[in-house]
Amino acid sequence: MDKKGFTIEVTSRYDGWWRYNAALMCGCFDAADQRIGFASAESAVAAVGANLTERPADIPADRRAVLETMPCDHLVLYLYLYLIPHTLPAGNDIDANKPFEIELKIAYDGHRLRTEKRTINQWSGASIEMRIDAKNSQ
């Protein structure tokens, strides 16, 4: 068995990125599409409903959420990314609170497969499901 796995990284340059908790979960599969494992990671800032007025001092503005999967022979990964606002925008003017971007960096066996940008609604966050196949991505 090779020591290969995926690394998924989520970042954002949005000033209000601190208002979101990020939870990443995936199922790890072999070449026969049999699930052989599960991986998860979280970057939590505060409990949902905390309604913080500013970014906590111990949370870096450039924080990231990183998920690393288990080693396996071949990996098919389903990624579920939950971006959950723990603090909603202060105002309710849609023009003043437009969606923001996150960046997903996806690597396999230490090699970058792709980078994607996704738009996130400030009130509802996002739930993203992706299937990433290492053999078809390289």
MARSE-246065 format. One line per field, with one value per residue (C-alpha): residue number from 1; x, y, z; residue in one letter. Coordinates in pm, 1 decimal. Example, Ala and Ser with C-alpha at 12.3 -4.5 7.8 and 13.67 -1.06 7.14 Angstrom:
// residues 2
num: (1, 2) $
X: (1230.0, 1367.0) $
Y: (-450.0, -106.0) $
Z: (780.0, 714.0) $
residuo: (A, S) $
***
This chain:
// residues 138
num: (1, 2, 3, 4, 5, 6, 7, 8, 9, 10, 11, 12, 13, 14, 15, 16, 17, 18, 19, 20, 21, 22, 23, 24, 25, 26, 27, 28, 29, 30, 31, 32, 33, 34, 35, 36, 37, 38, 39, 40, 41, 42, 43, 44, 45, 46, 47, 48, 49, 50, 51, 52, 53, 54, 55, 56, 57, 58, 59, 60, 61, 62, 63, 64, 65, 66, 67, 68, 69, 70, 71, 72, 73, 74, 75, 76, 77, 78, 79, 80, 81, 82, 83, 84, 85, 86, 87, 88, 89, 90, 91, 92, 93, 94, 95, 96, 97, 98, 99, 100, 101, 102, 103, 104, 105, 106, 107, 108, 109, 110, 111, 112, 113, 114, 115, 116, 117, 118, 119, 120, 121, 122, 123, 124, 125, 126, 127, 128, 129, 130, 131, 132, 133, 134, 135, 136, 137, 138) $
X: (0.0, 133.2, 142.7, -85.2, -358.4, -543.1, -494.0, -781.3, -720.4, -985.9, -889.0, -1044.2, -921.8, -1260.7, -1236.3, -1534.2, -1390.1, -1360.6, -1743.5, -1750.7, -1673.0, -1548.1, -1602.6, -1458.2, -1550.2, -1482.5, -1507.9, -1193.4, -1240.4, -1023.8, -1006.9, -1307.9, -1517.2, -1520.6, -1504.4, -1193.6, -1192.4, -1325.8, -1147.0, -1258.9, -1115.1, -1254.8, -1159.7, -1403.2, -1399.6, -1710.0, -2035.6, -2319.2, -2517.2, -2219.6, -2279.8, -1925.3, -1861.6, -1505.2, -1251.0, -1109.8, -745.5, -632.0, -785.9, -550.9, -709.4, -553.9, -671.4, -723.0, -900.1, -696.3, -808.5, -558.3, -679.2, -544.4, -288.2, -438.6, -370.3, -613.9, -846.6, -1184.0, -1282.7, -1618.3, -1571.9, -1842.1, -1752.9, -1982.5, -1934.7, -2154.9, -2183.8, -2164.3, -2210.8, -2440.0, -2372.4, -2463.7, -2695.0, -2957.2, -2882.7, -2805.7, -2587.5, -2370.6, -2333.0, -2254.2, -2130.1, -1758.4, -1504.3, -1327.8, -1041.0, -1016.4, -672.3, -675.3, -355.9, -288.8, 36.0, 184.7, 108.5, -145.8, -437.2, -636.4, -743.8, -1105.0, -1286.1, -1639.6, -1883.3, -2040.2, -2362.6, -2295.6, -2617.3, -2649.1, -2286.8, -2248.1, -2254.5, -2037.4, -2018.4, -1738.2, -1614.6, -1241.3, -1083.0, -701.8, -657.1, -869.8, -724.5, -358.2) $
Y: (0.0, 341.8, 624.8, 851.1, 1079.0, 1402.7, 1741.8, 1989.0, 2347.7, 2619.2, 2985.9, 3326.0, 3682.9, 3813.8, 4044.4, 3871.2, 3516.8, 3501.1, 3492.5, 3139.4, 2797.1, 2550.1, 2174.1, 1938.8, 1570.3, 1305.3, 938.0, 767.5, 499.3, 242.2, 163.7, -70.1, 217.2, 52.0, 301.2, 228.3, 525.9, 862.1, 1188.8, 1518.2, 1851.0, 2171.1, 2533.9, 2671.1, 3029.1, 3041.9, 2863.4, 2925.4, 3225.6, 3381.0, 3715.4, 3840.6, 4205.8, 4153.7, 3882.8, 3723.0, 3816.6, 3452.9, 3388.5, 3491.7, 3689.6, 3444.0, 3128.1, 2812.0, 2481.8, 2179.7, 1820.1, 1539.1, 1193.6, 854.3, 667.6, 428.3, 259.2, 471.8, 734.6, 862.0, 1143.4, 1297.6, 1634.8, 1796.8, 2151.2, 2326.0, 2698.2, 2802.9, 3164.7, 3191.8, 3568.3, 3707.4, 4036.7, 4342.4, 4485.0, 4333.3, 4537.1, 4282.2, 4524.4, 4591.2, 4220.2, 4056.2, 3695.9, 3642.0, 3400.7, 3105.8, 2923.1, 2543.3, 2394.6, 2025.3, 1815.0, 1444.0, 1277.4, 1623.2, 1748.2, 2023.1, 1892.2, 2210.0, 2531.6, 2645.3, 2955.2, 2931.3, 3210.4, 3198.4, 3366.7, 3569.3, 3464.5, 3099.0, 2990.8, 2690.3, 2315.5, 2189.0, 1829.2, 1728.5, 1400.7, 1401.6, 1105.2, 1094.1, 893.9, 1131.5, 1445.4, 1384.4) $
Z: (0.0, -97.7, 154.7, -48.1, 71.7, 4.4, 165.6, 143.5, 256.5, 290.8, 321.6, 256.5, 222.4, 332.9, 638.3, 799.9, 757.4, 1137.7, 1159.1, 1012.3, 1154.1, 892.8, 927.6, 665.4, 640.7, 379.9, 312.4, 183.0, -82.3, -256.3, -629.7, -595.7, -449.1, -106.5, 177.6, 379.8, 613.1, 720.1, 796.0, 947.1, 1053.8, 1196.7, 1232.8, 1490.5, 1613.4, 1835.7, 1911.9, 1665.2, 1790.3, 1971.9, 1796.0, 1849.4, 1767.7, 1643.4, 1560.2, 1876.8, 1936.9, 1930.1, 1582.8, 1299.1, 1012.9, 765.4, 941.6, 743.0, 779.4, 668.0, 622.1, 562.5, 473.1, 564.3, 351.9, 100.6, -228.3, -427.3, -296.9, -407.2, -177.5, -102.2, 61.4, 267.4, 364.2, 607.0, 653.0, 940.4, 1052.5, 1429.9, 1397.9, 1126.9, 943.9, 1152.1, 885.4, 661.8, 348.4, 75.6, -124.3, 181.8, 262.4, -69.0, -89.9, -25.0, -171.9, -19.3, -182.3, -184.8, -244.6, -322.6, -321.8, -357.5, -248.6, -187.5, -540.5, -604.6, -812.2, -833.4, -669.9, -678.0, -562.1, -427.7, -340.7, 6.4, 118.4, 435.1, 609.7, 523.7, 479.3, 248.4, 222.7, -63.4, -178.1, -415.4, -553.6, -620.7, -792.0, -772.2, -1093.3, -1301.3, -1143.5, -1212.6) $
residuo: (M, D, K, K, G, F, T, I, E, V, T, S, R, Y, D, G, W, W, R, Y, N, A, A, L, M, C, G, C, F, D, A, A, D, Q, R, I, G, F, A, S, A, E, S, A, V, A, A, V, G, A, N, L, T, E, R, P, A, D, I, P, A, D, R, R, A, V, L, E, T, M, P, C, D, H, L, V, L, Y, L, Y, L, Y, L, I, P, H, T, L, P, A, G, N, D, I, D, A, N, K, P, F, E, I, E, L, K, I, A, Y, D, G, H, R, L, R, T, E, K, R, T, I, N, Q, W, S, G, A, S, I, E, M, R, I, D, A, K, N, S, Q) $
***
